[in-house]
């Protein structure tokens, strides 16, 4: 099961995710922002370095792969 949380900045998504992780045995929280931070670091000084990592098609691809990969690896 994948539960995707979306909402405004400071809307309580991280708090809700932490509560869900505690309530659902084996739950994992995958934060797309961590993928963006990795890309921002990897592309520092590069022509592809975006103002907003969400503008990079690579961010969308990596985020999707992270979430679906976690779902596949946690299924029995």
PDB file with SEQRES, HELIX, SHEET and CRYST1 records, atoms N, CA, C and O in Angstrom:
SEQRES   1 A   76  UNK UNK UNK UNK UNK UNK UNK UNK UNK UNK UNK UNK UNK          
SEQRES   2 A   76  UNK UNK UNK UNK UNK UNK UNK UNK UNK UNK UNK UNK UNK          
SEQRES   3 A   76  UNK UNK UNK UNK UNK UNK UNK UNK UNK UNK UNK UNK UNK          
SEQRES   4 A   76  UNK UNK UNK UNK UNK UNK UNK UNK UNK UNK UNK UNK UNK          
SEQRES   5 A   76  UNK UNK UNK UNK UNK UNK UNK UNK UNK UNK UNK UNK UNK          
SEQRES   6 A   76  UNK UNK UNK UNK UNK UNK UNK UNK UNK UNK UNK                  
HELIX    1 AA1 UNK A   13  UNK A   23  1                                  11    
HELIX    2 AA2 UNK A   32  UNK A   42  1                                  11    
HELIX    3 AA3 UNK A   53  UNK A   55  5                                   3    
HELIX    4 AA4 UNK A   57  UNK A   74  1                                  18    
CRYST1    1.000    1.000    1.000  90.00  90.00  90.00 P 1           1          
ATOM      1  N   UNK A   1       0.848  -1.171   0.000  1.00  0.00           N  
ATOM      2  CA  UNK A   1       0.000   0.000   0.000  1.00  0.00           C  
ATOM      3  C   UNK A   1       0.894   1.235   0.000  1.00  0.00           C  
ATOM      4  O   UNK A   1       1.861   1.311   0.758  1.00  0.00           O  
ATOM      5  N   UNK A   2       0.572   2.179  -0.837  1.00  0.00           N  
ATOM      6  CA  UNK A   2       1.270   3.460  -0.873  1.00  0.00           C  
ATOM      7  C   UNK A   2       0.273   4.534  -0.462  1.00  0.00           C  
ATOM      8  O   UNK A   2      -0.825   4.623  -1.013  1.00  0.00           O  
ATOM      9  N   UNK A   3       0.664   5.342   0.504  1.00  0.00           N  
ATOM     10  CA  UNK A   3      -0.136   6.492   0.919  1.00  0.00           C  
ATOM     11  C   UNK A   3       0.687   7.724   0.556  1.00  0.00           C  
ATOM     12  O   UNK A   3       1.764   7.937   1.112  1.00  0.00           O  
ATOM     13  N   UNK A   4       0.195   8.521  -0.355  1.00  0.00           N  
ATOM     14  CA  UNK A   4       0.920   9.697  -0.819  1.00  0.00           C  
ATOM     15  C   UNK A   4       0.305  10.920  -0.155  1.00  0.00           C  
ATOM     16  O   UNK A   4      -0.885  11.188  -0.323  1.00  0.00           O  
ATOM     17  N   UNK A   5       1.109  11.660   0.594  1.00  0.00           N  
ATOM     18  CA  UNK A   5       0.623  12.862   1.270  1.00  0.00           C  
ATOM     19  C   UNK A   5       1.032  14.086   0.460  1.00  0.00           C  
ATOM     20  O   UNK A   5       2.188  14.215   0.058  1.00  0.00           O  
ATOM     21  N   UNK A   6       0.097  14.965   0.228  1.00  0.00           N  
ATOM     22  CA  UNK A   6       0.358  16.176  -0.524  1.00  0.00           C  
ATOM     23  C   UNK A   6      -0.361  17.318   0.181  1.00  0.00           C  
ATOM     24  O   UNK A   6      -1.447  17.137   0.732  1.00  0.00           O  
ATOM     25  N   UNK A   7       0.249  18.482   0.159  1.00  0.00           N  
ATOM     26  CA  UNK A   7      -0.393  19.624   0.783  1.00  0.00           C  
ATOM     27  C   UNK A   7       0.554  20.801   0.879  1.00  0.00           C  
ATOM     28  O   UNK A   7       1.705  20.715   0.449  1.00  0.00           O  
ATOM     29  N   UNK A   8       0.081  21.895   1.437  1.00  0.00           N  
ATOM     30  CA  UNK A   8       0.880  23.104   1.509  1.00  0.00           C  
ATOM     31  C   UNK A   8       2.046  22.968   2.494  1.00  0.00           C  
ATOM     32  O   UNK A   8       2.056  22.092   3.359  1.00  0.00           O  
ATOM     33  N   UNK A   9       3.016  23.852   2.336  1.00  0.00           N  
ATOM     34  CA  UNK A   9       4.142  23.925   3.262  1.00  0.00           C  
ATOM     35  C   UNK A   9       3.602  24.147   4.673  1.00  0.00           C  
ATOM     36  O   UNK A   9       2.694  24.954   4.870  1.00  0.00           O  
ATOM     37  N   UNK A  10       4.146  23.450   5.631  1.00  0.00           N  
ATOM     38  CA  UNK A  10       3.756  23.543   7.042  1.00  0.00           C  
ATOM     39  C   UNK A  10       2.306  23.097   7.267  1.00  0.00           C  
ATOM     40  O   UNK A  10       1.644  23.569   8.191  1.00  0.00           O  
ATOM     41  N   UNK A  11       1.823  22.193   6.423  1.00  0.00           N  
ATOM     42  CA  UNK A  11       0.452  21.718   6.557  1.00  0.00           C  
ATOM     43  C   UNK A  11       0.317  20.489   7.443  1.00  0.00           C  
ATOM     44  O   UNK A  11      -0.794  20.007   7.661  1.00  0.00           O  
ATOM     45  N   UNK A  12       1.447  19.967   7.967  1.00  0.00           N  
ATOM     46  CA  UNK A  12       1.396  18.827   8.868  1.00  0.00           C  
ATOM     47  C   UNK A  12       1.665  17.478   8.215  1.00  0.00           C  
ATOM     48  O   UNK A  12       1.385  16.437   8.809  1.00  0.00           O  
ATOM     49  N   UNK A  13       2.204  17.485   6.996  1.00  0.00           N  
ATOM     50  CA  UNK A  13       2.456  16.228   6.284  1.00  0.00           C  
ATOM     51  C   UNK A  13       3.471  15.350   7.013  1.00  0.00           C  
ATOM     52  O   UNK A  13       3.258  14.145   7.147  1.00  0.00           O  
ATOM     53  N   UNK A  14       4.560  15.930   7.479  1.00  0.00           N  
ATOM     54  CA  UNK A  14       5.592  15.139   8.173  1.00  0.00           C  
ATOM     55  C   UNK A  14       5.061  14.562   9.486  1.00  0.00           C  
ATOM     56  O   UNK A  14       5.368  13.423   9.838  1.00  0.00           O  
ATOM     57  N   UNK A  15       4.277  15.339  10.195  1.00  0.00           N  
ATOM     58  CA  UNK A  15       3.689  14.853  11.443  1.00  0.00           C  
ATOM     59  C   UNK A  15       2.726  13.709  11.168  1.00  0.00           C  
ATOM     60  O   UNK A  15       2.743  12.698  11.869  1.00  0.00           O  
ATOM     61  N   UNK A  16       1.890  13.865  10.155  1.00  0.00           N  
ATOM     62  CA  UNK A  16       0.965  12.801   9.795  1.00  0.00           C  
ATOM     63  C   UNK A  16       1.724  11.555   9.347  1.00  0.00           C  
ATOM     64  O   UNK A  16       1.353  10.441   9.716  1.00  0.00           O  
ATOM     65  N   UNK A  17       2.780  11.731   8.558  1.00  0.00           N  
ATOM     66  CA  UNK A  17       3.581  10.588   8.099  1.00  0.00           C  
ATOM     67  C   UNK A  17       4.210   9.860   9.281  1.00  0.00           C  
ATOM     68  O   UNK A  17       4.219   8.629   9.314  1.00  0.00           O  
ATOM     69  N   UNK A  18       4.733  10.603  10.250  1.00  0.00           N  
ATOM     70  CA  UNK A  18       5.328   9.978  11.439  1.00  0.00           C  
ATOM     71  C   UNK A  18       4.274   9.199  12.224  1.00  0.00           C  
ATOM     72  O   UNK A  18       4.545   8.098  12.703  1.00  0.00           O  
ATOM     73  N   UNK A  19       3.091   9.758  12.356  1.00  0.00           N  
ATOM     74  CA  UNK A  19       2.010   9.068  13.073  1.00  0.00           C  
ATOM     75  C   UNK A  19       1.573   7.805  12.332  1.00  0.00           C  
ATOM     76  O   UNK A  19       1.313   6.774  12.953  1.00  0.00           O  
ATOM     77  N   UNK A  20       1.492   7.889  11.002  1.00  0.00           N  
ATOM     78  CA  UNK A  20       1.135   6.703  10.220  1.00  0.00           C  
ATOM     79  C   UNK A  20       2.205   5.623  10.342  1.00  0.00           C  
ATOM     80  O   UNK A  20       1.888   4.438  10.441  1.00  0.00           O  
ATOM     81  N   UNK A  21       3.479   6.036  10.334  1.00  0.00           N  
ATOM     82  CA  UNK A  21       4.574   5.068  10.472  1.00  0.00           C  
ATOM     83  C   UNK A  21       4.462   4.324  11.802  1.00  0.00           C  
ATOM     84  O   UNK A  21       4.723   3.122  11.862  1.00  0.00           O  
ATOM     85  N   UNK A  22       4.081   5.016  12.848  1.00  0.00           N  
ATOM     86  CA  UNK A  22       3.915   4.374  14.156  1.00  0.00           C  
ATOM     87  C   UNK A  22       2.691   3.466  14.182  1.00  0.00           C  
ATOM     88  O   UNK A  22       2.691   2.437  14.859  1.00  0.00           O  
ATOM     89  N   UNK A  23       1.658   3.845  13.451  1.00  0.00           N  
ATOM     90  CA  UNK A  23       0.392   3.109  13.507  1.00  0.00           C  
ATOM     91  C   UNK A  23       0.347   1.894  12.575  1.00  0.00           C  
ATOM     92  O   UNK A  23      -0.415   0.957  12.812  1.00  0.00           O  
ATOM     93  N   UNK A  24       1.163   1.912  11.516  1.00  0.00           N  
ATOM     94  CA  UNK A  24       1.119   0.840  10.523  1.00  0.00           C  
ATOM     95  C   UNK A  24       2.415   0.031  10.610  1.00  0.00           C  
ATOM     96  O   UNK A  24       3.485   0.538  10.272  1.00  0.00           O  
ATOM     97  N   UNK A  25       2.324  -1.218  11.060  1.00  0.00           N  
ATOM     98  CA  UNK A  25       3.533  -2.044  11.177  1.00  0.00           C  
ATOM     99  C   UNK A  25       4.265  -2.170   9.837  1.00  0.00           C  
ATOM    100  O   UNK A  25       3.652  -2.453   8.807  1.00  0.00           O  
ATOM    101  N   UNK A  26       5.571  -1.958   9.866  1.00  0.00           N  
ATOM    102  CA  UNK A  26       6.397  -2.093   8.666  1.00  0.00           C  
ATOM    103  C   UNK A  26       6.354  -0.907   7.725  1.00  0.00           C  
ATOM    104  O   UNK A  26       6.945  -0.952   6.646  1.00  0.00           O  
ATOM    105  N   UNK A  27       5.666   0.150   8.117  1.00  0.00           N  
ATOM    106  CA  UNK A  27       5.552   1.318   7.235  1.00  0.00           C  
ATOM    107  C   UNK A  27       6.895   2.021   7.095  1.00  0.00           C  
ATOM    108  O   UNK A  27       7.705   2.039   8.022  1.00  0.00           O  
ATOM    109  N   UNK A  28       7.114   2.594   5.930  1.00  0.00           N  
ATOM    110  CA  UNK A  28       8.331   3.346   5.621  1.00  0.00           C  
ATOM    111  C   UNK A  28       7.900   4.705   5.091  1.00  0.00           C  
ATOM    112  O   UNK A  28       6.949   4.794   4.315  1.00  0.00           O  
ATOM    113  N   UNK A  29       8.584   5.756   5.498  1.00  0.00           N  
ATOM    114  CA  UNK A  29       8.309   7.093   4.981  1.00  0.00           C  
ATOM    115  C   UNK A  29       9.375   7.423   3.942  1.00  0.00           C  
ATOM    116  O   UNK A  29      10.565   7.426   4.257  1.00  0.00           O  
ATOM    117  N   UNK A  30       8.964   7.698   2.723  1.00  0.00           N  
ATOM    118  CA  UNK A  30       9.860   8.099   1.642  1.00  0.00           C  
ATOM    119  C   UNK A  30       9.584   9.568   1.334  1.00  0.00           C  
ATOM    120  O   UNK A  30       8.512   9.909   0.835  1.00  0.00           O  
ATOM    121  N   UNK A  31      10.535  10.425   1.625  1.00  0.00           N  
ATOM    122  CA  UNK A  31      10.346  11.863   1.451  1.00  0.00           C  
ATOM    123  C   UNK A  31      10.946  12.304   0.113  1.00  0.00           C  
ATOM    124  O   UNK A  31      12.166  12.262  -0.046  1.00  0.00           O  
ATOM    125  N   UNK A  32      10.123  12.724  -0.850  1.00  0.00           N  
ATOM    126  CA  UNK A  32      10.632  13.171  -2.142  1.00  0.00           C  
ATOM    127  C   UNK A  32      11.591  14.353  -2.029  1.00  0.00           C  
ATOM    128  O   UNK A  32      12.404  14.586  -2.923  1.00  0.00           O  
ATOM    129  N   UNK A  33      11.496  15.092  -0.935  1.00  0.00           N  
ATOM    130  CA  UNK A  33      12.398  16.221  -0.738  1.00  0.00           C  
ATOM    131  C   UNK A  33      13.843  15.739  -0.600  1.00  0.00           C  
ATOM    132  O   UNK A  33      14.772  16.435  -1.009  1.00  0.00           O  
ATOM    133  N   UNK A  34      14.032  14.551  -0.024  1.00  0.00           N  
ATOM    134  CA  UNK A  34      15.379  13.997   0.109  1.00  0.00           C  
ATOM    135  C   UNK A  34      15.969  13.696  -1.266  1.00  0.00           C  
ATOM    136  O   UNK A  34      17.171  13.862  -1.477  1.00  0.00           O  
ATOM    137  N   UNK A  35      15.135  13.256  -2.194  1.00  0.00           N  
ATOM    138  CA  UNK A  35      15.590  13.026  -3.570  1.00  0.00           C  
ATOM    139  C   UNK A  35      16.009  14.361  -4.190  1.00  0.00           C  
ATOM    140  O   UNK A  35      17.040  14.451  -4.856  1.00  0.00           O  
ATOM    141  N   UNK A  36      15.211  15.375  -3.967  1.00  0.00           N  
ATOM    142  CA  UNK A  36      15.544  16.712  -4.475  1.00  0.00           C  
ATOM    143  C   UNK A  36      16.836  17.242  -3.882  1.00  0.00           C  
ATOM    144  O   UNK A  36      17.640  17.847  -4.591  1.00  0.00           O  
ATOM    145  N   UNK A  37      17.046  17.023  -2.591  1.00  0.00           N  
ATOM    146  CA  UNK A  37      18.288  17.476  -1.954  1.00  0.00           C  
ATOM    147  C   UNK A  37      19.501  16.775  -2.564  1.00  0.00           C  
ATOM    148  O   UNK A  37      20.541  17.397  -2.780  1.00  0.00           O  
ATOM    149  N   UNK A  38      19.361  15.465  -2.843  1.00  0.00           N  
ATOM    150  CA  UNK A  38      20.453  14.721  -3.458  1.00  0.00           C  
ATOM    151  C   UNK A  38      20.756  15.266  -4.856  1.00  0.00           C  
ATOM    152  O   UNK A  38      21.921  15.426  -5.218  1.00  0.00           O  
ATOM    153  N   UNK A  39      19.727  15.549  -5.633  1.00  0.00           N  
ATOM    154  CA  UNK A  39      19.933  16.112  -6.965  1.00  0.00           C  
ATOM    155  C   UNK A  39      20.552  17.501  -6.891  1.00  0.00           C  
ATOM    156  O   UNK A  39      21.446  17.829  -7.672  1.00  0.00           O  
ATOM    157  N   UNK A  40      20.082  18.307  -5.964  1.00  0.00           N  
ATOM    158  CA  UNK A  40      20.624  19.658  -5.804  1.00  0.00           C  
ATOM    159  C   UNK A  40      22.122  19.587  -5.518  1.00  0.00           C  
ATOM    160  O   UNK A  40      22.904  20.363  -6.067  1.00  0.00           O  
ATOM    161  N   UNK A  41      22.517  18.645  -4.649  1.00  0.00           N  
ATOM    162  CA  UNK A  41      23.927  18.477  -4.315  1.00  0.00           C  
ATOM    163  C   UNK A  41      24.706  17.944  -5.514  1.00  0.00           C  
ATOM    164  O   UNK A  41      25.783  18.450  -5.831  1.00  0.00           O  
ATOM    165  N   UNK A  42      24.167  16.929  -6.179  1.00  0.00           N  
ATOM    166  CA  UNK A  42      24.861  16.301  -7.304  1.00  0.00           C  
ATOM    167  C   UNK A  42      25.041  17.265  -8.475  1.00  0.00           C  
ATOM    168  O   UNK A  42      26.038  17.188  -9.193  1.00  0.00           O  
ATOM    169  N   UNK A  43      24.091  18.163  -8.671  1.00  0.00           N  
ATOM    170  CA  UNK A  43      24.134  19.064  -9.822  1.00  0.00           C  
ATOM    171  C   UNK A  43      24.681  20.452  -9.493  1.00  0.00           C  
ATOM    172  O   UNK A  43      24.612  21.352 -10.330  1.00  0.00           O  
ATOM    173  N   UNK A  44      25.212  20.635  -8.312  1.00  0.00           N  
ATOM    174  CA  UNK A  44      25.764  21.941  -7.927  1.00  0.00           C  
ATOM    175  C   UNK A  44      26.839  22.352  -8.940  1.00  0.00           C  
ATOM    176  O   UNK A  44      27.763  21.590  -9.222  1.00  0.00           O  
ATOM    177  N   UNK A  45      26.707  23.537  -9.467  1.00  0.00           N  
ATOM    178  CA  UNK A  45      27.676  24.052 -10.419  1.00  0.00           C  
ATOM    179  C   UNK A  45      27.490  23.530 -11.837  1.00  0.00           C  
ATOM    180  O   UNK A  45      28.237  23.923 -12.733  1.00  0.00           O  
ATOM    181  N   UNK A  46      26.523  22.663 -12.064  1.00  0.00           N  
ATOM    182  CA  UNK A  46      26.267  22.090 -13.386  1.00  0.00           C  
ATOM    183  C   UNK A  46      25.199  22.911 -14.108  1.00  0.00           C  
ATOM    184  O   UNK A  46      24.367  23.556 -13.469  1.00  0.00           O  
ATOM    185  N   UNK A  47      25.225  22.883 -15.429  1.00  0.00           N  
ATOM    186  CA  UNK A  47      24.239  23.630 -16.213  1.00  0.00           C  
ATOM    187  C   UNK A  47      22.810  23.154 -15.943  1.00  0.00           C  
ATOM    188  O   UNK A  47      21.863  23.927 -16.090  1.00  0.00           O  
ATOM    189  N   UNK A  48      22.648  21.883 -15.550  1.00  0.00           N  
ATOM    190  CA  UNK A  48      21.311  21.361 -15.263  1.00  0.00           C  
ATOM    191  C   UNK A  48      20.785  21.768 -13.890  1.00  0.00           C  
ATOM    192  O   UNK A  48      19.621  21.511 -13.583  1.00  0.00           O  
ATOM    193  N   UNK A  49      21.617  22.398 -13.058  1.00  0.00           N  
ATOM    194  CA  UNK A  49      21.195  22.762 -11.703  1.00  0.00           C  
ATOM    195  C   UNK A  49      19.976  23.682 -11.787  1.00  0.00           C  
ATOM    196  O   UNK A  49      20.078  24.802 -12.287  1.00  0.00           O  
ATOM    197  N   UNK A  50      18.831  23.214 -11.302  1.00  0.00           N  
ATOM    198  CA  UNK A  50      17.601  24.001 -11.426  1.00  0.00           C  
ATOM    199  C   UNK A  50      17.385  24.945 -10.249  1.00  0.00           C  
ATOM    200  O   UNK A  50      17.964  24.764  -9.177  1.00  0.00           O  
ATOM    201  N   UNK A  51      16.561  25.932 -10.461  1.00  0.00           N  
ATOM    202  CA  UNK A  51      16.111  26.763  -9.344  1.00  0.00           C  
ATOM    203  C   UNK A  51      15.276  25.914  -8.405  1.00  0.00           C  
ATOM    204  O   UNK A  51      15.420  25.991  -7.185  1.00  0.00           O  
ATOM    205  N   UNK A  52      14.401  25.104  -8.982  1.00  0.00           N  
ATOM    206  CA  UNK A  52      13.517  24.227  -8.211  1.00  0.00           C  
ATOM    207  C   UNK A  52      13.687  22.814  -8.756  1.00  0.00           C  
ATOM    208  O   UNK A  52      13.388  22.558  -9.923  1.00  0.00           O  
ATOM    209  N   UNK A  53      14.163  21.898  -7.920  1.00  0.00           N  
ATOM    210  CA  UNK A  53      14.424  20.537  -8.388  1.00  0.00           C  
ATOM    211  C   UNK A  53      13.164  19.857  -8.916  1.00  0.00           C  
ATOM    212  O   UNK A  53      13.261  18.910  -9.698  1.00  0.00           O  
ATOM    213  N   UNK A  54      11.988  20.319  -8.507  1.00  0.00           N  
ATOM    214  CA  UNK A  54      10.750  19.725  -9.002  1.00  0.00           C  
ATOM    215  C   UNK A  54      10.556  19.991 -10.490  1.00  0.00           C  
ATOM    216  O   UNK A  54       9.713  19.358 -11.125  1.00  0.00           O  
ATOM    217  N   UNK A  55      11.326  20.921 -11.052  1.00  0.00           N  
ATOM    218  CA  UNK A  55      11.260  21.191 -12.485  1.00  0.00           C  
ATOM    219  C   UNK A  55      12.044  20.163 -13.295  1.00  0.00           C  
ATOM    220  O   UNK A  55      11.900  20.105 -14.516  1.00  0.00           O  
ATOM    221  N   UNK A  56      12.867  19.354 -12.639  1.00  0.00           N  
ATOM    222  CA  UNK A  56      13.678  18.356 -13.342  1.00  0.00           C  
ATOM    223  C   UNK A  56      12.877  17.081 -13.598  1.00  0.00           C  
ATOM    224  O   UNK A  56      12.359  16.487 -12.653  1.00  0.00           O  
ATOM    225  N   UNK A  57      12.766  16.651 -14.846  1.00  0.00           N  
ATOM    226  CA  UNK A  57      12.126  15.360 -15.110  1.00  0.00           C  
ATOM    227  C   UNK A  57      12.820  14.228 -14.334  1.00  0.00           C  
ATOM    228  O   UNK A  57      12.166  13.269 -13.924  1.00  0.00           O  
ATOM    229  N   UNK A  58      14.135  14.337 -14.134  1.00  0.00           N  
ATOM    230  CA  UNK A  58      14.869  13.314 -13.392  1.00  0.00           C  
ATOM    231  C   UNK A  58      14.362  13.194 -11.962  1.00  0.00           C  
ATOM    232  O   UNK A  58      14.316  12.088 -11.424  1.00  0.00           O  
ATOM    233  N   UNK A  59      13.980  14.298 -11.336  1.00  0.00           N  
ATOM    234  CA  UNK A  59      13.445  14.242  -9.965  1.00  0.00           C  
ATOM    235  C   UNK A  59      12.159  13.426  -9.937  1.00  0.00           C  
ATOM    236  O   UNK A  59      11.963  12.596  -9.049  1.00  0.00           O  
ATOM    237  N   UNK A  60      11.281  13.664 -10.912  1.00  0.00           N  
ATOM    238  CA  UNK A  60      10.023  12.920 -10.958  1.00  0.00           C  
ATOM    239  C   UNK A  60      10.277  11.426 -11.172  1.00  0.00           C  
ATOM    240  O   UNK A  60       9.629  10.585 -10.548  1.00  0.00           O  
ATOM    241  N   UNK A  61      11.223  11.103 -12.056  1.00  0.00           N  
ATOM    242  CA  UNK A  61      11.560   9.706 -12.322  1.00  0.00           C  
ATOM    243  C   UNK A  61      12.146   9.039 -11.083  1.00  0.00           C  
ATOM    244  O   UNK A  61      11.728   7.942 -10.711  1.00  0.00           O  
ATOM    245  N   UNK A  62      13.113   9.695 -10.441  1.00  0.00           N  
ATOM    246  CA  UNK A  62      13.757   9.114  -9.256  1.00  0.00           C  
ATOM    247  C   UNK A  62      12.782   8.965  -8.092  1.00  0.00           C  
ATOM    248  O   UNK A  62      12.831   7.974  -7.364  1.00  0.00           O  
ATOM    249  N   UNK A  63      11.912   9.930  -7.918  1.00  0.00           N  
ATOM    250  CA  UNK A  63      10.928   9.861  -6.837  1.00  0.00           C  
ATOM    251  C   UNK A  63       9.976   8.688  -7.063  1.00  0.00           C  
ATOM    252  O   UNK A  63       9.669   7.941  -6.134  1.00  0.00           O  
ATOM    253  N   UNK A  64       9.514   8.534  -8.296  1.00  0.00           N  
ATOM    254  CA  UNK A  64       8.625   7.417  -8.625  1.00  0.00           C  
ATOM    255  C   UNK A  64       9.331   6.084  -8.403  1.00  0.00           C  
ATOM    256  O   UNK A  64       8.746   5.157  -7.841  1.00  0.00           O  
ATOM    257  N   UNK A  65      10.586   5.983  -8.841  1.00  0.00           N  
ATOM    258  CA  UNK A  65      11.344   4.745  -8.663  1.00  0.00           C  
ATOM    259  C   UNK A  65      11.575   4.437  -7.180  1.00  0.00           C  
ATOM    260  O   UNK A  65      11.512   3.278  -6.772  1.00  0.00           O  
ATOM    261  N   UNK A  66      11.839   5.461  -6.380  1.00  0.00           N  
ATOM    262  CA  UNK A  66      12.035   5.263  -4.945  1.00  0.00           C  
ATOM    263  C   UNK A  66      10.774   4.679  -4.307  1.00  0.00           C  
ATOM    264  O   UNK A  66      10.834   3.676  -3.595  1.00  0.00           O  
ATOM    265  N   UNK A  67       9.647   5.310  -4.569  1.00  0.00           N  
ATOM    266  CA  UNK A  67       8.396   4.882  -3.942  1.00  0.00           C  
ATOM    267  C   UNK A  67       7.976   3.492  -4.419  1.00  0.00           C  
ATOM    268  O   UNK A  67       7.621   2.639  -3.606  1.00  0.00           O  
ATOM    269  N   UNK A  68       8.013   3.263  -5.713  1.00  0.00           N  
ATOM    270  CA  UNK A  68       7.601   1.951  -6.219  1.00  0.00           C  
ATOM    271  C   UNK A  68       8.606   0.871  -5.849  1.00  0.00           C  
ATOM    272  O   UNK A  68       8.221  -0.271  -5.595  1.00  0.00           O  
ATOM    273  N   UNK A  69       9.890   1.215  -5.813  1.00  0.00           N  
ATOM    274  CA  UNK A  69      10.902   0.245  -5.395  1.00  0.00           C  
ATOM    275  C   UNK A  69      10.723  -0.159  -3.950  1.00  0.00           C  
ATOM    276  O   UNK A  69      10.860  -1.335  -3.613  1.00  0.00           O  
ATOM    277  N   UNK A  70      10.420   0.796  -3.092  1.00  0.00           N  
ATOM    278  CA  UNK A  70      10.152   0.479  -1.686  1.00  0.00           C  
ATOM    279  C   UNK A  70       8.912  -0.398  -1.556  1.00  0.00           C  
ATOM    280  O   UNK A  70       8.890  -1.331  -0.754  1.00  0.00           O  
ATOM    281  N   UNK A  71       7.884  -0.101  -2.339  1.00  0.00           N  
ATOM    282  CA  UNK A  71       6.653  -0.907  -2.280  1.00  0.00           C  
ATOM    283  C   UNK A  71       6.931  -2.337  -2.736  1.00  0.00           C  
ATOM    284  O   UNK A  71       6.443  -3.292  -2.131  1.00  0.00           O  
ATOM    285  N   UNK A  72       7.718  -2.483  -3.808  1.00  0.00           N  
ATOM    286  CA  UNK A  72       8.043  -3.828  -4.305  1.00  0.00           C  
ATOM    287  C   UNK A  72       8.881  -4.609  -3.299  1.00  0.00           C  
ATOM    288  O   UNK A  72       8.655  -5.803  -3.098  1.00  0.00           O  
ATOM    289  N   UNK A  73       9.836  -3.951  -2.673  1.00  0.00           N  
ATOM    290  CA  UNK A  73      10.741  -4.676  -1.767  1.00  0.00           C  
ATOM    291  C   UNK A  73      10.093  -5.003  -0.435  1.00  0.00           C  
ATOM    292  O   UNK A  73      10.573  -5.878   0.285  1.00  0.00           O  
ATOM    293  N   UNK A  74       9.011  -4.317  -0.096  1.00  0.00           N  
ATOM    294  CA  UNK A  74       8.359  -4.595   1.189  1.00  0.00           C  
ATOM    295  C   UNK A  74       7.215  -5.604   1.056  1.00  0.00           C  
ATOM    296  O   UNK A  74       6.632  -6.028   2.054  1.00  0.00           O  
ATOM    297  N   UNK A  75       6.901  -5.980  -0.181  1.00  0.00           N  
ATOM    298  CA  UNK A  75       5.840  -6.983  -0.386  1.00  0.00           C  
ATOM    299  C   UNK A  75       6.431  -8.374  -0.206  1.00  0.00           C  
ATOM    300  O   UNK A  75       7.546  -8.641  -0.652  1.00  0.00           O  
ATOM    301  N   UNK A  76       5.678  -9.269   0.454  1.00  0.00           N  
ATOM    302  CA  UNK A  76       6.198 -10.630   0.650  1.00  0.00           C  
ATOM    303  C   UNK A  76       6.286 -11.420  -0.647  1.00  0.00           C  
ATOM    304  O   UNK A  76       6.704 -12.578  -0.638  1.00  0.00           O  
TER     305      UNK A  76                                                      
END                                                                             
